[in-house]
Amino acid sequence: MTIKPLFDRIVIKEVESATKTSSGLVLPDSAQEKPQMAKVLAVGPGGMIDGKEVVMQIKVGDTVLYNKYAGNDFKLDGEEVTILKQSDVLAIVEK
């Protein structure tokens, strides 16, 4: 399935979080925090939003850091994805 976000929205998929501590202890799912780093899967076109021109700064394939409680989670083709606004992204991670 292909998803095309509207306006200033982006679709992201969370990067896997660590399941072990640095000392080797295995963390159960309930003790793991929701990751705040994700890969961008799709980007909306931007445009006029609330009377202001929004230019998209994020592109498909970027790795981003985003607000902890941002966006809405969905299941598409059996995968968990999040759709959020570009303004909820805090930074683009460059490697």
N, CA, C and O of each residue as an XYZ file, in Angstrom:
380
protein
N       0.840     -1.175      0.000
C       0.000      0.000      0.000
C       0.891      1.247      0.000
O       1.909      1.296      0.690
N       0.497      2.232     -0.770
C       1.215      3.498     -0.815
C       0.423      4.529     -0.033
O      -0.802      4.591     -0.141
N       1.123      5.343      0.759
C       0.460      6.388      1.525
C       1.057      7.726      1.113
O       2.274      7.864      0.996
N       0.193      8.706      0.895
C       0.613     10.035      0.486
C       0.033     11.032      1.487
O      -1.160     11.331      1.434
N       0.868     11.555      2.408
C       0.361     12.497      3.400
C      -0.022     13.833      2.766
O       0.503     14.204      1.716
N      -0.925     14.538      3.401
C      -1.401     15.827      2.918
C      -0.709     16.969      3.658
O      -0.240     16.808      4.784
N      -0.657     18.120      3.001
C      -0.154     19.367      3.573
C       1.232     19.200      4.188
O       2.162     18.773      3.503
N       1.386     19.535      5.481
C       2.703     19.507      6.127
C       2.903     18.250      6.975
O       3.637     18.277      7.963
N       2.265     17.170      6.599
C       2.367     15.919      7.363
C       3.485     15.042      6.810
O       3.827     15.111      5.629
N       4.044     14.220      7.687
C       5.038     13.232      7.277
C       4.671     11.885      7.897
O       4.029     11.829      8.946
N       5.077     10.817      7.247
C       4.861      9.459      7.745
C       6.222      8.916      8.151
O       7.174      8.953      7.371
N       6.309      8.410      9.381
C       7.578      7.896      9.888
C       7.402      6.485     10.434
O       6.302      6.072     10.802
N       8.500      5.766     10.477
C       8.534      4.448     11.108
C       9.647      4.487     12.139
O      10.782      4.846     11.825
N       9.321      4.119     13.364
C      10.291      4.181     14.454
C      11.482      3.271     14.202
O      11.344      2.167     13.677
N      12.657      3.762     14.590
C      13.873      2.961     14.546
C      13.842      2.051     15.764
O      13.447      2.475     16.850
N      14.254      0.813     15.589
C      14.224     -0.153     16.695
C      14.986      0.375     17.909
O      16.086      0.913     17.774
N      14.398      0.219     19.089
C      15.052      0.647     20.320
C      15.859     -0.508     20.900
O      15.656     -1.673     20.557
N      16.764     -0.154     21.772
C      17.627     -1.159     22.391
C      16.822     -2.055     23.316
O      15.963     -1.582     24.058
N      17.106     -3.366     23.268
C      16.419     -4.297     24.150
C      17.326     -4.747     25.288
O      16.907     -5.497     26.170
N      18.573     -4.282     25.261
C      19.521     -4.597     26.321
C      20.178     -3.321     26.813
O      20.355     -2.367     26.055
N      20.539     -3.310     28.087
C      21.295     -2.191     28.625
C      22.759     -2.363     28.239
O      23.149     -3.415     27.733
N      23.567     -1.338     28.475
C      24.990     -1.428     28.141
C      25.701     -2.506     28.960
O      26.744     -3.011     28.545
N      25.138     -2.864     30.129
C      25.738     -3.909     30.960
C      25.241     -5.308     30.599
O      25.682     -6.296     31.187
N      24.302     -5.394     29.612
C      23.853     -6.696     29.142
C      22.525     -7.179     29.685
O      22.095     -8.285     29.358
N      21.857     -6.373     30.514
C      20.559     -6.774     31.049
C      19.498     -6.640     29.966
O      19.467     -5.646     29.242
N      18.631     -7.637     29.854
C      17.556     -7.613     28.866
C      16.376     -6.840     29.446
O      15.931     -7.117     30.560
N      15.870     -5.867     28.682
C      14.746     -5.049     29.135
C      13.429     -5.634     28.621
O      13.307     -5.907     27.427
N      12.442     -5.830     29.500
C      11.132     -6.280     29.023
C      10.443     -5.131     28.272
O      10.799     -3.967     28.455
N       9.462     -5.461     27.431
C       8.762     -4.450     26.639
C       8.184     -3.331     27.494
O       8.193     -2.171     27.082
N       7.684     -3.664     28.678
C       7.063     -2.662     29.538
C       8.067     -1.657     30.096
O       7.673     -0.567     30.510
N       9.357     -2.000     30.116
C      10.377     -1.103     30.651
C      11.036     -0.262     29.562
O      11.780      0.670     29.868
N      10.776     -0.574     28.319
C      11.395      0.164     27.226
C      10.606      1.429     26.926
O       9.375      1.419     26.901
N      11.331      2.513     26.700
C      10.676      3.758     26.315
C      10.391      3.753     24.829
O      11.096      3.107     24.053
N       9.356      4.473     24.435
C       9.038      4.617     23.022
C      10.190      5.387     22.368
O      10.575      6.449     22.857
N      10.737      4.870     21.279
C      11.843      5.579     20.643
C      11.375      6.911     20.062
O      10.217      7.053     19.668
N      12.276      7.875     20.011
C      11.958      9.181     19.460
C      12.764      9.431     18.191
O      12.866     10.568     17.732
N      13.329      8.382     17.631
C      14.069      8.483     16.385
C      13.348      7.615     15.358
O      12.934      6.495     15.658
N      13.205      8.141     14.155
C      12.448      7.415     13.140
C      12.968      7.721     11.742
O      13.655      8.716     11.512
N      12.621      6.839     10.822
C      12.947      6.985      9.405
C      11.715      7.545      8.703
O      10.600      7.087      8.954
N      11.904      8.529      7.827
C      10.807      9.157      7.102
C      10.446      8.301      5.893
O      11.298      8.015      5.052
N       9.169      7.891      5.809
C       8.690      7.053      4.715
C       7.992      7.849      3.618
O       8.072      7.486      2.445
N       7.303      8.939      3.992
C       6.577      9.762      3.015
C       6.464     11.182      3.543
O       6.427     11.405      4.753
N       6.409     12.145      2.619
C       6.349     13.560      2.977
C       5.257     14.236      2.158
O       5.143     14.017      0.952
N       4.457     15.060      2.828
C       3.421     15.829      2.137
C       4.035     16.961      1.324
O       5.234     17.222      1.429
N       3.226     17.632      0.520
C       3.731     18.674     -0.376
C       3.952     20.039      0.276
O       4.557     20.915     -0.342
N       3.478     20.242      1.510
C       3.558     21.570      2.110
C       2.426     22.423      1.567
O       1.347     21.906      1.276
N       2.657     23.731      1.425
C       1.642     24.622      0.857
C       1.159     25.644      1.859
O       1.810     25.887      2.874
N       0.014     26.244      1.574
C      -0.558     27.274      2.449
C      -1.304     26.610      3.601
O      -2.266     25.872      3.387
N      -0.854     26.878      4.817
C      -1.480     26.315      6.010
C      -1.725     27.461      6.984
O      -0.782     28.128      7.410
N      -2.972     27.689      7.333
C      -3.375     28.797      8.209
C      -2.855     30.133      7.686
O      -2.428     30.984      8.467
N      -2.889     30.316      6.373
C      -2.475     31.571      5.760
C      -0.981     31.773      5.626
O      -0.535     32.849      5.229
N      -0.198     30.751      5.952
C       1.263     30.853      5.859
C       1.792     29.789      4.914
O       1.295     28.663      4.884
N       2.797     30.157      4.148
C       3.431     29.209      3.231
C       4.355     28.284      4.023
O       5.256     28.754      4.718
N       4.136     26.972      3.922
C       4.975     25.986      4.603
C       5.788     25.241      3.554
O       5.236     24.587      2.668
N       7.113     25.350      3.668
C       8.033     24.654      2.767
C       8.564     23.445      3.516
O       9.040     23.571      4.644
N       8.488     22.289      2.904
C       8.931     21.062      3.570
C      10.462     21.013      3.626
O      11.136     21.132      2.603
N      10.989     20.837      4.823
C      12.426     20.756      5.061
C      12.898     19.309      5.150
O      14.099     19.040      5.109
N      11.967     18.394      5.270
C      12.259     16.981      5.474
C      11.985     16.236      4.185
O      11.044     16.560      3.461
N      12.815     15.225      3.895
C      12.595     14.430      2.689
C      12.548     12.949      3.041
O      12.990     12.542      4.115
N      12.014     12.158      2.136
C      11.931     10.711      2.330
C      13.338     10.154      2.527
O      14.267     10.515      1.804
N      13.484      9.273      3.511
C      14.773      8.654      3.794
C      15.534      9.304      4.938
O      16.475      8.712      5.466
N      15.138     10.525      5.332
C      15.787     11.191      6.465
C      15.522     10.415      7.752
O      14.485      9.767      7.893
N      16.462     10.486      8.682
C      16.260      9.988     10.035
C      16.041     11.208     10.905
O      16.843     12.142     10.875
N      14.966     11.215     11.681
C      14.590     12.396     12.454
C      14.374     12.069     13.924
O      14.098     10.928     14.295
N      14.509     13.105     14.752
C      14.124     13.057     16.159
C      12.840     13.860     16.276
O      12.730     14.939     15.694
N      11.861     13.343     17.026
C      10.576     14.026     17.116
C      10.069     14.053     18.548
O      10.542     13.306     19.404
N       9.085     14.939     18.798
C       8.485     15.072     20.129
C       7.922     13.741     20.606
O       7.365     12.974     19.821
N       8.071     13.480     21.879
C       7.676     12.199     22.466
C       6.211     11.835     22.233
O       5.914     10.682     21.923
N       5.304     12.773     22.372
C       3.881     12.466     22.273
C       3.261     13.005     20.980
O       2.058     13.258     20.927
N       4.067     13.177     19.960
C       3.592     13.755     18.698
C       2.946     12.697     17.804
O       3.285     11.516     17.867
N       2.025     13.142     16.986
C       1.478     12.312     15.923
C       0.442     11.296     16.360
O       0.070     11.195     17.529
N      -0.006     10.546     15.356
C      -0.988      9.482     15.543
C      -0.424      8.197     14.974
O       0.156      8.192     13.888
N      -0.594      7.107     15.706
C      -0.066      5.812     15.287
C      -1.111      5.056     14.479
O      -2.299      5.074     14.800
N      -0.643      4.385     13.418
C      -1.510      3.584     12.555
C      -0.811      2.297     12.190
O       0.413      2.198     12.275
N      -1.585      1.316     11.785
C      -1.042      0.057     11.289
C      -1.364     -0.023      9.800
O      -2.533     -0.029      9.414
N      -0.325     -0.085      8.966
C      -0.488     -0.189      7.513
C       0.276     -1.402      7.031
O       1.481     -1.518      7.256
N      -0.419     -2.300      6.374
C       0.202     -3.531      5.869
C       0.969     -4.260      6.970
O       2.034     -4.822      6.717
N       0.431     -4.254      8.190
C       1.050     -4.958      9.305
C       2.207     -4.232      9.965
O       2.829     -4.776     10.878
N       2.516     -3.013      9.525
C       3.616     -2.239     10.113
C       3.056     -1.042     10.868
O       2.091     -0.413     10.434
N       3.678     -0.734     12.012
C       3.295      0.439     12.794
C       3.975      1.669     12.202
O       5.198      1.702     12.066
N       3.178      2.683     11.850
C       3.720      3.948     11.371
C       3.067      5.079     12.156
O       2.009      4.902     12.760
N       3.711      6.244     12.140
C       3.185      7.420     12.804
C       3.070      8.535     11.779
O       3.974      8.729     10.966
N       1.967      9.267     11.813
C       1.794     10.428     10.957
C       1.795     11.657     11.859
O       1.020     11.743     12.811
N       2.672     12.603     11.550
C       2.783     13.808     12.359
C       3.065     15.013     11.489
O       3.349     14.878     10.299
N       2.985     16.186     12.079
C       3.279     17.423     11.363
C       4.783     17.654     11.327
O       5.519     17.211     12.209
N       5.220     18.355     10.292
C       6.648     18.685     10.181
C       7.120     19.459     11.414
O       8.264     19.293     11.837
N       6.265     20.295     11.995
C       6.653     21.102     13.154
C       6.905     20.269     14.411
O       7.485     20.776     15.371
N       6.477     18.990     14.426
C       6.734     18.117     15.562
C       8.125     17.482     15.494
O       8.567     16.842     16.448
N       8.804     17.660     14.373
C      10.159     17.131     14.225
C      11.133     18.112     14.847
O      11.084     19.310     14.565
N      12.019     17.606     15.694
C      12.978     18.452     16.395
C      14.290     18.612     15.634
O      14.911     19.675     15.672
N      14.714     17.540     14.936
C      16.005     17.583     14.239
C      16.095     16.469     13.211
O      15.421     15.443     13.309
N      16.948     16.703     12.224
C      17.302     15.663     11.257
C      18.660     15.126     11.679
O      19.597     15.893     11.899
N      18.762     13.805     11.792
C      20.006     13.164     12.222
C      20.865     12.884     11.000
O      20.438     12.189     10.078
N      22.071     13.423     10.996
C      23.000     13.191      9.892
C      24.109     12.258     10.369
O      24.650     12.412     11.464
N      24.430     11.291      9.521
C      25.458     10.323      9.917
C      26.698     10.525      9.119
O      27.678      9.804      9.308
